[in-house]
Amino acid sequence: MLVGTEEAFRAVASRDARFDGWFVHAVRSTGIYCRPSCPARTPKRTNSEFFPTAAAAQAAGYRACRRCLPDAVPGSPEWNLRADLAGRAMRLISDGVVDRCGVRGLAAQLGYSERHLTRVLTAELGAGPLGLARAHRAHSARTLVETTAIPFSDVAFAAGFSSLRQFNDTMREVFGTTPTALRARAQRKDAVPSGAGTVQLRLPFRAPCDTAGVLRFLGQRALTGLEDAGPDHYTRALRLPHGTGVATLRPQDEHVACTLRLTDLRDLGSAVSRLRRLLDLDADPVAVRDVLGDDPALRATAERTPGVRLPGSVDGWEVLVRAVLGQQVSVASARRTTKRLVTALGEPLPHPHGTVTRLFPTPEVLAERALEVLPGPRRRAETVRDVATAVAGGRLALHPGRDEAELRRDLQEVRGIGPWTASYVAMRVLGSPDVLLIGDLALRRGAEALGLPDDPAALEEHARRWSPWRSYAGVLLWEAAAAAPPRLQRAS
């Protein structure tokens, strides 16, 4: 937890919503843990205890507040900022890796022993990987209980519980009530009904949040068949661990409304985690603003774009292919090439929704057919084939738990992938907040438009003052470039 104990208590006393998700506040006299902004009466300082995660509070014997719902808040920005073992593990746990592969599988993906991983997470977060995964399952189960009408036995299975009894016991222990009572309470609040396999939910964020900017970025690159973008929505197909899905996102004043259509409800947690990363909903806009707004060259742009967010990813493999196809060409050109790839080789969705009918091609398919489908330079098609072969063969992993330096090294070992592509993939797949794409022509054009040096060395020197938020500064420079007279720019 990056917040000190005294600062945490002041946040609770002032009910400061900016700290929701950073930590949870537990009250010894009631046995309940809350979000910092909970409207309940502030307890005595001696009765307060603070934990970095809900799982740590649950492990200490506390149950969730039914008034403020402390699990229904944005995630901690710490997991975006930290690149250490705990931060990388949290990103994979939220994607459901422990439920699918166990602690052994999580440790293998991170490159550590189970014992060392458990020791680090317990010391850093107050709970081991099983406890953290249990808290994640409980949140997924509560979402299904409150937003769908499916039987509780199916909810238990979908959320990852081994039995209905384990599901009921965990819900009572974590939330202090039964699944039946949770559903009745949600119905009294006029919850939106969902059909079979369809979940309606809200994705919270820290205000301000420029979700419109992220959706504009995604919309400019949307591929027919895979995505559908409009002024007030973004819809796309998802390839998930247990099946497929289609997600529709609509920005609202205090949250992003999300409709998920899943072929397997066990994918709910993974889908939500990936969509939150796509929109960068866990970012800390105040910290970003304080650093970038301190530079006179960026101040006006930062004020025009409050809550700037970094476009993320729902599929690391897809981002890598799009980055390779976007090297040294315009956004429009890269979009045409990638659209051709999706049309020719994308797998049809089992349950299409409107114009969203296809999935992005798999590494196995592109390893075999990239050369025959991709137009343009043969070297570029060979690079796509080579990375597809590496991913399909398990030699190149593209999940958000990767170490950034190792991922960059692995990518640049592939012929045809240079520093720009490796940096771009690290920024979007890992959510790395401090990447400045110095080699990006559009970014340098934006720097020129704001009166900043467009010489790479001089710009890099000036950008030191933007650390650790240089990725967000790059988004502002892209915005400045978009407002400048059009020139050839590298697709991103």
N, C-alpha and C positions, 0 to 999 in steps of 0.2 A: 504494500500500500504506500503510495507516494504522499499521503496526507498524514501529518503528525497527529498525535492523540488530542492535544489541545485545540488544534485547528479543526479536527473532526467534531469535537464537542461544540465549538462555536458554530459550525455549519448546522448541527442539529438544533441548537438553540434558536438560530435564525431561520430554520426550515429552508435552507438554501438548496434549491432544486438542482443547481449546477453540479452538486456532489453526488447526486443519485447515480448509482452504478460504480462509483469510485470505491465505496465501502458500504457495509451495513452496520446499523446501530442496534445493539442488543441491550435489553433491559433486564437486569437480574431479578427484580422484584416480580415481574410478570412472566418471564420466560419467553418473551417475544422479541423477534428482530424486525427492524423496519428500515425503510429507505430514509436518508437524512431529512428529506422534506416532509415526513409524515406529520399530519396535522395534530396528532395526539399531544397531550401535555408533555413538556420536556421533563424528564425525570431528574432526580438528583445526580450530580456528577459521580458520586460513589456507586450509584446503581448502573452506570453506563459501561458498556464494553463494546469494543469495535473490532470488526473482522474484515479482512480483505475480500472475502467471498461469502456468498450465502451458504456454500457447502461447509465452510469453516464454522459458521454459526450453528448450522444443523448438527455438525459433529460435536459441538459443545453442549447440545441439548436444547437449543432454542427452536421455536417454530415461527413460521412466517406470519406477519401481521395481515389480518384479513381486511383491514381498512385501507392500507396504502399499497398492498401487493408488491413487496420489495423485489420480486423476481421479474416484474413487468416494467423494467426500466432499461435504458440503454446500457450496454456493456461497458466495462471499464476501458477508458482510452489507453490505459497502461498496456493492454495486450497489443495495441497497434504500435506503441512507441518502443516497447521492449523487444529486443531481438535475442534475449537469453533463453535458456531452456524452459523456464516457467512460462514465458510469454508464448513461445512456439507451441508448447504443450497445450496451453489453454485454447489456442486457435483450433487444434486438432480435436480436442475433447468436445468443443462446441459443435464440431462437424459430425460428432457421433462415432469417432474412431474406436473408443473404448467399447461401446456397445456392439460394434461390428467385429472388432479384432481382438478385444481384450487388452489388458495392460501390457501383455507381451508384444502385441502388434503395435501399440502406441510407442513403446520403447524402441522397437525395431525401426520405425519410421523416423524417430528422432536420433537414432544412433547411440543410445545409452542402454545400460542394463536396467531391468525392472527395479532392482533395489535402489540404484542411484536415483532414478527418476522419482520413485516414491519418496525418498528422503528429501530431495530438493523441493518437490511440490508441497510436502507437509511443512517444511521449514518456511517456505516463502508464502504459501497460501492458506495454511492451517488445515489442509485436507489433502489426502492422497488422490491419485487418479480415479479410484473407485468412488470415493466420496464426491468428487467434482462431477463425475459422470452421473451419479445418482441425483444430484441437484438438477442437472440438465434434463434428466428423464422426468423428474417431477414437474418441471416447468412445461415440458412438451405435453405431458399428460393433462395438466390443468388447462392448457390451451385447447386441447381436444374436448375435454369435458365441457368447457364453457362455450365453445363455438360450434360444436356439432351435436347431432342427436344420435350418434352411433353408440351401440351397446358398450358398457364398461369393459366387458371382456375383450372387445376389439380395441378399445383405448389402451388397455394394459399391454396388449401385444404390440400395438403400433408405437407406443412410447418406449418399448424395450424392456419391460418387466418380464420376469420369468414365469410369473403366475398371477392370477387375479388376487390371491391373498397378499402377495408381496405388494402389488399395486395399492390395495386398500390400506394396508398397514403404513406404507410410505406416505400416502396422501394425508392420512390422519396425523402422522407424526410431523410432517413438514408444514401442513396448512391448518392443523388443529380442527379439521372438520372432515366430513365424508364426501366422496365424489357426488353423491346424490344431493347433498346440501349445496355444494359448489355449483352444480348445474341449475338448481332451483334459483339460487341467488342471481346467476347470470341471466336467466329467463325473465326474472323480475325487472332486470335492467334493460329489457327489450333488445337482447343480443340478436344480431343478424343471423337468421337460420342458414344453415349450410346443407347442401345436398351430399349424397354419398361421394366420398373421395374429394370433396371440396371444403376448404377451410377459409373462413373470413377472419382476418386478424389485423391488429394495428401494430406497426413497427415504430416504437418510440425513438426519439432522438433528442439531443441537446440543442436547444434554440440558441441562436438562429441557425438555420440549416438550409443551405442553397441546394435543395433537392432538384429544383428546376434546372440548375446548371449541369448537374450530373446527368439528368435525363436528356438534356439538350445534347450533351456530348455523346451519349449512347444513341440517341435518335439520328444524329448525323452519320453514324456508322452502322445503322440497323440494316440487317440483311433480310430480304424478302424470304418468307418461309420459316426462318428461324426467329425473327423478331417482328414486332409491330409497334411503331412509335407514333404518338400524336402529341398535341400541345398539352394535354392533361393526363397522359398515361404512357406506360411502357409495358409491353407484354413480350415474354420470350419463353422458349422451350428450355427445359432443364433436363440434363442427364444426371440421375441421382443414384446413390449406391444400390437401392433395391428396385428401382423402376424409373419412370420418367414423370415429368410434370410440366405444367404451364403456369407461369406466375404473371399476374397483372398488378402493377404498382401505380397508385394514384396519390400524389402529394396532397396533404391536408395541412392545416395551420399548425397542428401540434403533433402530428404523426404522419406516417405513410400508410395509407390503406392498402392492404395486400389481399388478393384472392389467389389461393393456391389450389390447383386441380391436380391431384396426385393419383397415380396408379397404385401406389402402396403408401399407406399412411405412416409407415415406419420412417419415411423420408422427411417427415415434417421438420424435425430439428435441424437436419442438414440443410434443407431448403431455406429455412429462416436464417440460419447462420450465413449462408452464401449470399443471400439477398442483402442482408445487413452489411456485409463486406463490400458488395457491389456498390452500394450507395454511401458507404463510409459513415454509417449512422452512429457509430460509437465515438467519433472524433470529439475533441475538446475545442470548440470554436473560440473560446475565450483565450486559451493559450496560444492558438494560431494567430488570432488578431493582435494580441499584445506584442508579438515578435514582428510580424510582417507590417503592421501598422506603424511601427516605430521607424520604418524607412520612408523618408519623404517621397521617394520615387514610387513606392507601392501603396502609400496611404490612401490616395483617392480611389484607386482600383479596389483596394480591400474594403473600403467603406461602401462602394457601389455593389459589392458582392459579399454581404455579411454571411458568415457561416460557410465559407467556401469548403467544398468537400472534394476528396480525391476519388475519381472513378476507380472502382475495384474490379473484381472478377468473380464469376460463378464457376469458372472452368479454366484452370491454368493452361491446359493444353490448347484450348481455343484461343486464348490471348497470345500464346507463343506463335501459333500459325498466323494470326492476323498481324502480329508485329513483323514477322519475316516477310509477309506479302506487302507490308507497308513501307519497307525500307526504300528510301530514295524516290518515292512516288507520292502523288497527291492523295488526300483522303478519298476523293471520288474514284480515282483509279484503283486504289486498294479495295474499295468497297465492291467495285464491279468484278474484280478478280475473285474475291472471296465469295461473293454471291454465286458465281459460276461453280465454285467448288461445292458449296452447300447444295445447289440445285442438282448437280450431277451425282454427288456421293453421299449426301446427307440421308440418314435413315428416316423413313416416314414415322411420324408419331402414331402410336396406337390409338390415341384419342385426340385428334387435332382440334384446335380451337380457333375458329375464324380463319384468318390468313396465316396463323402459326401452325405449320404442318410438318416441319422437319426438325431433326436434331443435327448438331454439328458433326461432321464425319469423324469417325474414330481413328486413333493412330494406326490401328491394324489396316484399315481401308486405305489410308493415305500412303502407308508404307508400300502398298502394292500398286496403287493407281495414280499417285500424284503426277508422275511424269506424263501420263497419257491425257490428263484433264487440264492441267495448268498451262495457260498460255504465257507468252513472254519469254524472258531469258531462261535458258535451260538450267543455269547455275542456281537460280532461285528455286526452281522446281526440285532440283537435287537436294537443296538445303531442307525443303519441306519433307522430302522423302527420308533424308538422313535423321532428322529430329523425330519423325514419326517412328522410324525403326528403333531409335534409342528409347523412346517412351514405351512403345509396344513391348520391347524386350526387357523392360524394367531397369535399364541403365540410366535413365533420366527421370527423376521424380519432380512433379510440378505442384505439390500441395503447399498450403500456407504455413506448414510447420518447418519448411526448409530453412537452413541457415543461409543468410543472404550472400555471404562471401562464397560459400560452397556452390550455391545455385549459379552465381555469375560465372564461376570457374567452369562448371559443367557445361553451361551453355556456350561459352566461348571456345570450348574444345571442339565444337561442331563447326565444320567448314561452312563459311557463309554467314556466321553469326558474330557480330562485333559488339563493341562496348555499348552502343546505343540500344540495340535490341535487348541485350542482357540487362541493362539498367531499367528499361521500360517494363520488362517482364517482372523484375524484382519489385518495382514500384506498384504495379497493378495486382500481381498475384500475392505478394507478401504484404502489401499495404505499407511498404517502407516509406516513412514520412519525410526522409531527408535525402531524396534523390533529385538531382538537378540534371536534366538531359541537355547538357551543354552542346552536344552535336545535333540537336533538333533545330531545323531551320525555322520552323514556325515560332518556337520559343524565343529564338534570338531576334526574330522580326518583332515579336511582342516587346522584347527588351528595348529595341531601337525605338519603338513607338512611345515608350514611356521615358525616353531620354537616358536609358541605361546603356552601358557599353555593349555592342553586339560582338566585339572580339571575344572569342571563347575564353582566353586566359584572363582578360580583364573582367569579364562577366563572372567567371568562377571566383575571382578574388572578391568582387563586390558581394557575391551571394553568401559569403561566409557569415555575414550578419543575420542571414535568414535561418540558420541552423537552430533547432533540428526540424524545421518545417519547410525545407527547400522544395519538396514535392508540391506542397500547396502553393508556394510562390510560382512554381512552374505552371500550375493551373491558371493563376492570375495572368501570367504572361501569355498563355494561349488565348485567354479571353481578349487581351489587348491586341493580339495579332488578328483575331477574328474581326475586330472593329477597324483594322487598318486596311488599306487597298490590297486586294488579293494578289498573291504571288504563289509560286510553286512552294508547297510546304510538305514536309514529310508526314505521312499518315501516322496517326497515333491512336 
